Amino acid sequence: MQGMSERQYAAHVGLSRGAIQKAKTAERLVLYPDGSINAAASDARRAETTDPSKTRKPPAPKLKPVPEAAVAAVGDTLREQGLAVPAVGGGTTFLQAKTANEVLKAQERRIRLQKLKGELIERARALALVFRLAREERDAWVNWPARSSALMAAELGVEPAAMQKALEKHVRAHLDELAEVRPDFR
């Protein structure tokens, strides 16, 4: 065989074997006497006889725009780790994005491991526990004047009802001050 087979020529020009067979039937290919394809001459003849407007061009890859939030997250992650961060509008390289992704995966694994070890608890659970403890503390203080005022009044020689009223007034004022304190669980 002097030239290429249909399959070899199809691979050579990036077309299907069916397209090569059609070109062969339409006599747009140059053949050797044994029926094999003369690649160089066939390339030239195909270039001469093919209408460029009817050729298929490979589609350009469609790149999706990356949301600014994602780019900012990559920059934040790199900055947290002390790594180089691209200039604003300078674009993030694939390597920087991949590094940030690996750092985030490592942080996520560390947090998951801490949860499994019992070193971390869920935020909702912690908030519920703090709320319950604060309510128990408040209830204990609200009930304290009623329990203690009679004993204190006897020690000081004052009327028990007046003592209870004064204690309740001061305890309530103190609890109002404490209610202004808001814990920050961020």
C-alpha positions in Angstrom: 0.0 0.0 0.0 1.6 3.3 -1.1 -0.6 5.8 0.8 -3.0 5.9 3.7 -6.2 3.9 4.3 -9.5 5.7 4.8 -9.2 5.4 8.6 -5.7 6.7 8.7 -6.5 9.7 6.5 -9.6 10.4 8.5 -7.5 10.5 11.7 -4.9 12.6 9.8 -7.4 15.3 8.8 -9.7 15.0 11.9 -12.8 13.9 10.0 -15.0 10.9 10.2 -14.4 7.9 8.0 -17.9 8.5 6.4 -16.8 12.1 5.4 -13.7 10.6 3.8 -15.8 8.1 1.9 -18.0 10.9 0.6 -15.0 12.9 -0.5 -13.6 9.8 -2.2 -16.9 9.3 -4.1 -17.0 13.0 -5.1 -13.4 12.6 -6.4 -12.0 15.3 -4.0 -9.2 12.9 -2.9 -6.2 11.8 -4.9 -5.7 8.1 -5.0 -2.8 5.8 -5.8 -3.3 3.0 -8.3 -3.8 0.5 -5.4 -6.7 2.6 -4.0 -4.8 4.1 -1.1 -5.0 7.8 -0.4 -2.2 10.2 -1.4 -2.3 12.5 1.7 -0.4 15.5 0.5 -2.2 15.7 -2.8 -5.5 15.0 -1.2 -5.0 17.8 1.3 -4.2 20.2 -1.5 -7.2 19.2 -3.6 -9.6 19.3 -0.6 -8.3 22.8 0.2 -9.0 23.9 -3.3 -12.5 22.4 -3.6 -13.9 22.9 -0.1 -16.0 26.0 0.5 -14.6 27.5 3.7 -18.0 28.8 4.8 -19.3 25.3 4.9 -16.6 23.8 7.0 -17.2 23.1 10.6 -14.9 24.8 13.0 -14.5 23.3 16.5 -16.6 25.3 18.9 -14.7 27.7 21.1 -14.8 26.5 24.7 -17.5 28.3 26.6 -16.1 29.7 29.8 -18.5 30.5 32.6 -17.8 33.7 34.4 -16.7 33.2 38.0 -18.8 35.0 40.6 -16.9 37.8 42.4 -17.9 36.1 45.7 -16.0 33.0 44.7 -12.9 35.0 43.8 -13.1 37.0 47.0 -13.4 33.7 49.0 -10.2 32.4 47.3 -8.4 35.6 48.2 -9.6 35.4 51.8 -8.5 31.8 52.2 -5.1 32.5 50.7 -4.7 35.6 52.9 -5.6 33.6 56.1 -2.9 31.1 55.3 -0.3 33.8 54.6 -0.1 33.0 50.9 0.2 35.5 48.0 -3.1 37.0 47.0 -3.7 38.4 43.5 -4.1 42.1 43.0 -7.7 43.4 42.8 -8.8 42.8 39.2 -5.6 40.9 38.5 -7.4 37.6 38.2 -6.8 34.5 40.3 -4.7 31.8 38.8 -5.8 28.2 38.6 -3.0 27.2 41.0 -4.1 29.9 43.6 -7.7 28.7 43.4 -6.6 25.0 43.7 -4.4 25.9 46.7 -7.3 27.7 48.3 -9.6 24.8 47.7 -7.1 22.4 49.3 -6.7 24.7 52.3 -10.5 24.8 52.7 -10.8 21.0 52.4 -8.1 20.6 55.1 -9.9 23.1 57.4 -13.2 21.2 56.9 -11.5 17.9 57.7 -10.0 19.4 60.9 -13.4 20.7 62.0 -15.0 17.3 61.3 -12.3 15.5 63.3 -12.7 18.0 66.2 -16.5 17.2 66.2 -15.8 13.5 66.2 -13.5 13.9 69.1 -16.1 15.9 71.0 -13.9 19.1 71.0 -16.6 21.0 69.2 -20.3 21.3 69.7 -23.0 22.7 67.5 -23.7 26.4 67.8 -27.5 25.8 68.3 -26.7 23.4 71.2 -24.3 25.9 72.8 -26.8 28.7 72.5 -29.6 26.6 74.0 -27.3 25.6 76.9 -26.3 29.2 77.6 -29.9 30.4 77.5 -31.0 27.6 79.9 -28.2 28.4 82.3 -29.0 32.2 82.2 -32.7 31.5 82.8 -31.9 29.3 85.8 -29.6 32.0 87.2 -32.2 34.7 86.8 -34.9 32.5 88.4 -32.7 31.8 91.4 -32.1 35.6 91.9 -35.8 36.4 91.5 -36.7 33.9 94.2 -33.9 34.8 96.6 -35.5 37.9 98.2 -38.5 35.9 99.2 -36.3 33.2 100.8 -33.8 35.5 102.5 -35.7 38.6 103.5 -37.3 37.2 106.7 -33.9 36.0 108.0 -32.2 39.3 107.2 -35.1 41.3 108.6 -34.8 39.4 111.9 -31.1 40.0 112.1 -31.5 43.7 111.4 -34.6 44.2 113.4 -36.7 45.6 110.5 -40.1 44.7 109.1 -39.9 41.5 106.9 -42.3 42.9 104.2 -40.2 46.1 103.8 -37.0 44.1 103.6 -38.4 41.8 100.9 -39.7 44.8 98.9 -36.3 46.6 99.1 -34.4 43.4 98.1 -36.7 42.7 95.2 -36.3 46.2 93.9 -32.5 46.0 94.0 -32.4 42.5 92.6 -34.7 43.4 89.7 -32.5 46.5 88.9 -29.4 44.3 88.9 -31.1 41.7 86.6 -32.1 44.5 84.2 -28.5 45.6 84.0 -27.4 42.0 83.3 -30.1 41.6 80.6 -28.4 44.3 78.5 -25.3 42.2 78.1 -25.6 40.2 74.9 -23.1 37.3 74.3 -21.6 37.3 70.8 -21.2 33.8 69.4 -19.6 34.7 66.1 
